[in-house]
Amino acid sequence: MLELDASGMRELTRYAPIRVALTGIWRVIFGTLLGVPAGLLIWIGPAGEPGAPRAPGDMPPWWMFFVGLVLAFVAFAFVSGGVGRMVSAFARRCYFRAGPQGVAIRLPKQGWFGRFRLTEYNIRWNEIQQLVHFTHRHNGIPVARELRIQLSGGKTVIIERFYFSASVMSLQEQLLTIGASVGK
């Protein structure tokens, strides 16, 4: 992508490190809660209940050990991802800017097991095909919101709600207003 000139770009919202850290804390808590039954399944599962006779229809002892290992891996992924989010909350120079040239965004993107990298997007107005406000729902209940910037090349840039202080709807409205003022 082409580099955008910083002149004429205005800050639409600011980075919300506390919100990012809170999502990390929730992930650590959830991962810890998953880790407790995982540890119990690994420790107690193969031996079964002490003194209880084994019936022919009982699950094999290795099965509970395997389930405990899978659950422990998932718990580890949640805890390490939460720690990574808490660390990424201290990322510097994150921004969401827009101007006559286009949109410039810099934010931390999560990787596997707590890793993150700072990602920059410099998008010209003629590259933007559509701005979509998207809500993730589970059983009809909204659980997460994000702004999807669909580019003309088929790529989609996803900006999750917790990264910035302004709401996704507000960002979408501001971008549409600025885009309309420059003829997009």
Sine and cosine of phi, psi and omega as CSV:
sin_phi,cos_phi,sin_psi,cos_psi,sin_omega,cos_omega
0.00,0.00,0.45,-0.89,-0.02,-1.00
-0.98,0.22,0.54,-0.84,0.05,-1.00
-0.97,0.25,0.68,-0.73,0.03,-1.00
-0.99,-0.11,0.56,-0.83,0.06,-1.00
-0.96,0.27,0.74,-0.68,-0.05,-1.00
-0.94,0.33,-0.30,0.95,0.00,-1.00
-0.96,0.28,0.65,-0.76,0.01,-1.00
1.00,0.09,-0.11,0.99,0.02,-1.00
-1.00,0.04,0.70,-0.71,0.05,-1.00
-0.86,-0.51,0.53,-0.85,-0.02,-1.00
-0.95,0.32,0.86,-0.51,0.02,-1.00
-1.00,0.08,-0.55,0.84,0.01,-1.00
-0.40,-0.92,0.15,-0.99,0.03,-1.00
-0.91,-0.41,0.37,-0.93,0.02,-1.00
-0.91,0.42,0.65,-0.76,-0.06,-1.00
-0.92,-0.39,0.99,0.13,-0.07,-1.00
-0.91,0.42,-0.52,0.85,0.00,-1.00
-0.92,0.39,-0.65,0.76,0.03,-1.00
-0.91,0.42,-0.64,0.77,0.04,-1.00
-0.90,0.43,-0.68,0.73,0.02,-1.00
-0.90,0.43,-0.63,0.78,0.02,-1.00
-0.90,0.44,-0.63,0.78,0.07,-1.00
-0.90,0.44,-0.57,0.82,0.06,-1.00
-0.92,0.40,-0.67,0.75,0.02,-1.00
-0.89,0.45,-0.67,0.75,0.03,-1.00
-0.89,0.45,-0.62,0.78,0.02,-1.00
-0.92,0.39,-0.61,0.79,0.04,-1.00
-0.91,0.42,-0.69,0.72,0.02,-1.00
-0.89,0.47,-0.72,0.69,0.00,-1.00
-0.90,0.44,-0.67,0.74,0.03,-1.00
-0.90,0.44,-0.62,0.79,0.05,-1.00
-0.91,0.41,-0.66,0.75,0.05,-1.00
-0.90,0.44,-0.54,0.84,0.09,-1.00
-0.96,0.27,-0.50,0.87,-0.04,-1.00
-0.94,0.35,-0.50,0.87,-0.01,-1.00
-0.90,0.44,-0.81,0.59,0.04,-1.00
-0.92,0.40,-0.47,0.88,0.05,-1.00
-0.90,0.44,-0.71,0.70,0.04,-1.00
-0.89,0.46,-0.64,0.77,0.03,-1.00
-0.91,0.41,-0.65,0.76,0.03,-1.00
-0.91,0.41,-0.60,0.80,0.01,-1.00
-0.95,0.31,-0.65,0.76,-0.09,-1.00
-0.99,0.17,-0.74,0.67,-0.09,-1.00
-0.99,-0.10,-0.51,0.86,-0.13,-0.99
-0.78,0.63,-0.79,0.61,-0.07,-1.00
-0.90,0.43,-0.57,0.82,-0.02,-1.00
-0.98,0.19,-0.41,0.91,-0.04,-1.00
0.97,0.22,-0.17,-0.99,0.03,-1.00
-0.95,0.32,0.77,-0.64,-0.05,-1.00
-0.87,0.48,0.77,-0.63,0.06,-1.00
0.99,0.13,-0.08,1.00,-0.01,-1.00
-0.99,0.12,0.73,-0.69,0.03,-1.00
-0.94,0.33,0.53,-0.85,0.01,-1.00
-1.00,-0.04,0.80,-0.61,0.03,-1.00
-1.00,-0.05,0.38,-0.92,-0.01,-1.00
-0.88,0.47,-0.45,0.89,-0.03,-1.00
-1.00,0.03,-0.01,1.00,0.00,-1.00
-0.93,0.37,0.46,-0.89,0.06,-1.00
-0.92,0.40,0.50,-0.87,0.04,-1.00
-0.91,0.41,0.50,-0.86,-0.06,-1.00
-0.87,0.49,-0.53,0.85,-0.03,-1.00
-0.93,0.37,-0.38,0.92,-0.07,-1.00
-0.90,0.44,-0.71,0.70,0.01,-1.00
-0.92,0.40,-0.57,0.82,0.07,-1.00
-0.89,0.46,-0.70,0.72,0.02,-1.00
-0.89,0.45,-0.71,0.70,0.02,-1.00
-0.88,0.47,-0.64,0.76,0.05,-1.00
-0.89,0.45,-0.64,0.76,0.04,-1.00
-0.90,0.43,-0.68,0.73,0.02,-1.00
-0.89,0.45,-0.71,0.71,0.01,-1.00
-0.90,0.43,-0.60,0.80,0.05,-1.00
-0.91,0.41,-0.61,0.79,0.05,-1.00
-0.90,0.44,-0.69,0.72,0.03,-1.00
-0.89,0.45,-0.67,0.75,0.03,-1.00
-0.89,0.46,-0.68,0.73,0.03,-1.00
-0.88,0.47,-0.66,0.75,0.02,-1.00
-0.89,0.45,-0.67,0.75,0.02,-1.00
-0.91,0.41,-0.72,0.70,-0.03,-1.00
-0.91,0.42,-0.73,0.69,-0.02,-1.00
-0.92,0.39,-0.59,0.81,0.08,-1.00
-0.91,0.42,-0.61,0.79,0.05,-1.00
-0.91,0.40,-0.67,0.74,0.04,-1.00
-0.90,0.44,-0.64,0.77,0.04,-1.00
-0.89,0.45,-0.62,0.78,0.05,-1.00
-0.92,0.40,-0.63,0.77,0.03,-1.00
-0.90,0.43,-0.62,0.78,0.03,-1.00
-0.93,0.36,-0.66,0.75,-0.02,-1.00
-0.93,0.36,-0.27,0.96,0.06,-1.00
-0.90,0.43,-0.37,0.93,0.00,-1.00
-1.00,-0.04,0.17,0.98,0.03,-1.00
-0.89,0.45,0.62,-0.79,-0.05,-1.00
-0.97,-0.26,0.36,-0.93,0.07,-1.00
0.85,0.53,0.64,0.77,0.13,-0.99
-1.00,0.05,0.61,-0.79,-0.07,-1.00
-0.42,-0.91,0.26,-0.97,0.13,-0.99
-0.65,-0.76,0.97,-0.23,-0.09,-1.00
-0.84,-0.54,0.44,-0.90,0.09,-1.00
-0.54,-0.84,0.45,-0.89,0.01,-1.00
-0.25,-0.97,-0.21,-0.98,-0.02,-1.00
-0.88,0.47,-0.48,0.88,-0.03,-1.00
-0.98,0.20,-0.54,0.84,-0.05,-1.00
0.40,-0.91,-0.52,-0.85,-0.07,-1.00
-0.86,-0.51,0.68,-0.73,0.06,-1.00
-0.80,-0.60,0.81,-0.58,-0.05,-1.00
-0.74,-0.67,0.67,-0.74,0.12,-0.99
-0.68,-0.73,0.84,-0.54,-0.02,-1.00
-0.43,-0.91,0.34,-0.94,0.05,-1.00
-0.98,0.19,0.71,-0.71,0.07,-1.00
-0.94,-0.34,0.73,-0.69,-0.06,-1.00
-0.97,0.23,0.60,-0.80,0.10,-0.99
-0.89,-0.45,-0.31,-0.95,0.01,-1.00
-0.98,0.19,0.62,-0.78,0.14,-0.99
0.82,0.58,0.76,0.65,0.13,-0.99
1.00,0.08,-0.05,1.00,0.00,-1.00
-0.99,0.14,0.49,-0.87,0.09,-1.00
-0.54,-0.84,0.33,-0.94,0.08,-1.00
-0.65,-0.76,0.51,-0.86,0.05,-1.00
-0.99,0.17,0.82,-0.58,-0.03,-1.00
-0.92,-0.39,0.71,-0.70,0.03,-1.00
-0.91,-0.42,0.68,-0.73,0.09,-1.00
-0.85,-0.53,0.81,-0.59,0.11,-0.99
-0.85,-0.52,0.96,-0.27,-0.14,-0.99
-0.86,-0.50,0.81,-0.59,0.08,-1.00
-0.99,0.16,0.42,-0.91,-0.05,-1.00
-0.88,0.48,-0.57,0.82,-0.03,-1.00
-0.96,0.29,-0.21,0.98,0.06,-1.00
-1.00,0.07,-0.31,0.95,-0.06,-1.00
-0.99,0.11,0.85,-0.52,0.03,-1.00
-1.00,0.00,-0.69,0.72,-0.07,-1.00
-0.37,-0.93,0.54,-0.84,0.12,-0.99
-0.94,-0.35,0.83,-0.56,-0.09,-1.00
-0.83,-0.56,0.79,-0.61,0.15,-0.99
-1.00,0.03,0.88,-0.47,-0.08,-1.00
-0.87,-0.49,0.69,-0.73,0.03,-1.00
-0.87,-0.49,0.84,-0.55,0.10,-0.99
-0.99,0.16,0.70,-0.71,0.00,-1.00
-0.78,-0.63,0.62,-0.78,0.14,-0.99
-0.84,-0.54,0.89,-0.46,-0.05,-1.00
0.82,0.57,0.62,0.79,0.05,-1.00
0.99,0.14,-0.04,1.00,-0.02,-1.00
-0.99,-0.15,0.83,-0.56,0.03,-1.00
-0.92,0.38,0.79,-0.61,-0.04,-1.00
-0.88,-0.47,-0.38,0.93,0.00,-1.00
-0.39,-0.92,0.50,-0.86,0.05,-1.00
-0.80,-0.60,0.49,-0.87,0.03,-1.00
-0.46,-0.89,0.39,-0.92,0.08,-1.00
-0.97,-0.23,0.84,-0.55,0.02,-1.00
-0.95,-0.31,0.85,-0.53,0.05,-1.00
-0.97,-0.23,0.96,-0.28,-0.02,-1.00
-1.00,0.02,0.83,-0.55,-0.03,-1.00
-1.00,-0.06,0.36,-0.93,-0.05,-1.00
-0.91,0.40,-0.38,0.93,0.04,-1.00
-0.99,0.17,0.00,1.00,0.00,-1.00
0.99,-0.15,-0.20,0.98,0.02,-1.00
-0.98,0.20,0.51,-0.86,0.04,-1.00
-0.84,-0.54,0.77,-0.63,0.08,-1.00
-0.99,-0.16,0.84,-0.54,-0.05,-1.00
-0.95,-0.32,0.83,-0.56,0.04,-1.00
-0.92,-0.40,0.95,-0.32,-0.02,-1.00
-0.96,0.26,0.46,-0.89,-0.13,-0.99
-0.88,0.48,-0.60,0.80,-0.17,-0.99
-0.96,0.27,-0.16,0.99,-0.03,-1.00
-0.96,0.27,-0.54,0.84,-0.10,-0.99
-0.81,-0.59,0.39,-0.92,-0.11,-0.99
-0.97,0.26,-0.53,0.85,0.00,-1.00
-0.97,0.24,0.47,-0.88,0.02,-1.00
-0.95,0.31,0.31,-0.95,-0.01,-1.00
-0.91,0.42,-0.63,0.78,0.03,-1.00
-0.90,0.44,-0.66,0.75,0.02,-1.00
-0.90,0.44,-0.69,0.72,0.04,-1.00
-0.88,0.47,-0.68,0.73,0.01,-1.00
-0.88,0.47,-0.70,0.72,0.02,-1.00
-0.89,0.47,-0.70,0.72,0.01,-1.00
-0.89,0.45,-0.69,0.72,0.01,-1.00
-0.90,0.43,-0.66,0.75,0.03,-1.00
-0.91,0.42,-0.61,0.80,0.04,-1.00
-0.91,0.41,-0.73,0.68,0.00,-1.00
-0.92,0.40,-0.65,0.76,0.04,-1.00
-0.88,0.47,-0.64,0.77,0.03,-1.00
-0.93,0.38,-0.55,0.83,-0.01,-1.00
-0.95,0.32,-0.40,0.92,0.03,-1.00
-0.99,-0.17,0.08,1.00,0.08,-1.00
1.00,-0.05,0.28,0.96,0.03,-1.00
-0.99,0.11,0.00,0.00,0.00,0.00
